[in-house]
Amino acid sequence: MNAILDQAATHWRYISPLLATPETENEYDAKVEALDELLDLIGDDEDHPLASLASLLGDLIEAYDEEHRPLPQASGAEVLRYLMQEHGVTQRDLPEVGAQPVVSAILSGKRTLNWRQVCELSDRFSVPADAFKGSRA
């Protein structure tokens, strides 16, 4: 057995639980706690020896979330309303969408966001354009 496999075999019983896909809420919570501790340890050091483990744990947690905690589908208007509230923005503060009556019509569901508006809002709020996907057919 080569040296790397020998080291892995020696420590596997300690490492393997971290690499297993969470099946229960308790396992999920343990993964989240481990990731939090890792991130505290790693900080901003992308070259830290445990950075790849943190990335893997994040992937396992994300997969569990997608399967067990799907995000509800929201319309583009609902997403816009939420972002406006979070950022303290009024209808008049969104010239990239249009004049206040246009924004009002979008928020009330009388109009939908077009691609240009989606791109502008995506840039403004630093969210993916897909966040507004409910606004287009």
SULDAKA-V671436 format. One record per backbone hydrogen bond with DSSP energy under -1.0 kcal/mol. NH is the residue of the N-H (numbers start at 0). CO is the residue of the C=O. E is the energy in kcal/mol with one decimal. If there is no record, write none. Layout:
nh: [NH	NH]
co: [CO	CO]
e: [E	E]
This chain:
nh: [5	6	7	8	9	10	11	13	14	15	17	27	28	29	30	31	32	33	34	35	36	37	38	39	40	41	42	44	45	47	50	53	54	55	56	57	58	59	60	61	62	63	64	65	66	67	68	78	79	80	81	82	83	84	85	86	88	92	93	96	97	102	103	104	105	106	107	108	109	110	117	118	119	120	121	122	123	124	126	130	131	132	134	135]
co: [1	2	3	4	5	6	7	10	10	11	14	23	24	25	26	27	28	29	30	31	32	33	34	35	36	37	38	41	43	44	47	49	50	51	52	53	54	55	56	57	58	59	60	61	62	63	64	74	75	76	77	78	79	80	81	82	83	89	90	93	93	98	99	100	101	102	103	105	104	104	113	114	115	116	117	118	119	120	121	127	128	129	131	132]
e: [-2.3	-2.3	-2.5	-2.9	-2.0	-1.8	-1.2	-1.5	-1.6	-3.4	-1.4	-2.4	-3.1	-2.1	-2.1	-2.5	-2.5	-2.4	-2.7	-2.5	-2.3	-2.5	-2.9	-2.0	-2.0	-3.2	-2.5	-1.7	-1.3	-1.6	-2.0	-2.1	-2.1	-2.2	-2.8	-2.4	-2.0	-2.3	-2.6	-2.6	-2.4	-2.0	-2.6	-2.6	-1.8	-3.2	-2.7	-2.3	-2.6	-2.8	-2.3	-2.6	-2.7	-2.2	-2.8	-2.0	-2.7	-1.3	-1.2	-1.6	-1.6	-2.0	-2.6	-2.2	-2.0	-2.7	-1.9	-1.1	-1.9	-1.6	-2.5	-2.5	-2.4	-2.8	-2.6	-2.2	-2.6	-2.7	-1.6	-2.0	-2.0	-2.1	-2.7	-1.4]
